[in-house]
Amino acid sequence: MLTVRSPETLTGDASLQWTWEIAATEIQRDIKEHPVILAAANDDAGETALRDVLKAIKDDEKLIFVPGMGAQTPAQTVIFERLYKVMLKGQLYFLWPHYVLRFTATVGPAFTGSIADEGAFRIYTASQIISEFSAFPMYARTQARLLTLQDATPSVIYSAAGVPNVAGYTWGWLKKPMSETQMRDFKIQLCTEWELELWETQLPTYTLL
């Protein structure tokens, strides 16, 4: 049986289809990037303590805190002592949950609608994404999942009070540039992704929307 499919013309079709996907996996992160460590090392004394831990591991020495560590709270001191012990045993990484939100639209050659492409490398909240793409609504379940993930900050995941407010870091969705792919029958596929992370925002790299 022979099936012949007539191709659409360049000016004929203004079709639009879209999908949303939340892709989940886990990645290995350097133990020094653990949000609890970032929070504890957020002042001068904590930064010095972190340097002492790394130096002691590198030089194979017993950890001895230098003067000035007295300004650390007992809880912070325990964190750095524990970091030294786990690194001494060879634990250099920890598992970090990783989520990517992906919007994909397939349009016909005559489609003239607007799909937001600005704001690349800006950090969004889940609510801002939903609002910006209100013309391409998610199913209620997907939208609820997105909002739940926004609330699942490192403090929730790792039971570390104060972690979301680490100075210079923001928990949010970093928007990537939109890709455009020409497909068969003159269809065009547009794809935008957002990556959920604890982003460093004091360097002039990523900024809040």
Sequence and secondary structure as in RCSB ss.txt:
>XXXX:A:sequence
MLTVRSPETLTGDASLQWTWEIAATEIQRDIKEHPVILAAANDDAGETALRDVLKAIKDDEKLIFVPGMGAQTPA
QTVIFERLYKVMLKGQLYFLWPHYVLRFTATVGPAFTGSIADEGAFRIYTASQIISEFSAFPMYARTQARLLTLQ
DATPSVIYSAAGVPNVAGYTWGWLKKPMSETQMRDFKIQLCTEWELELWETQLPTYTLL
>XXXX:A:secstr
         TTT   EEEEEEEEEEEEEEEGGG HHHHHHTSSHHHHHHHHHHHHHHHHT      TTGGGS HH
HHHHHHHHHHHHHTT  EEEEEEEEEEEEEEE TT         TTEEE HHHHHHHTTTS   HHHHHHHHHHH
H  HHHHHT TTGGG TTEEEEEEE   EEEE GGG EEEEEEEEEEEEE SSSS EE 
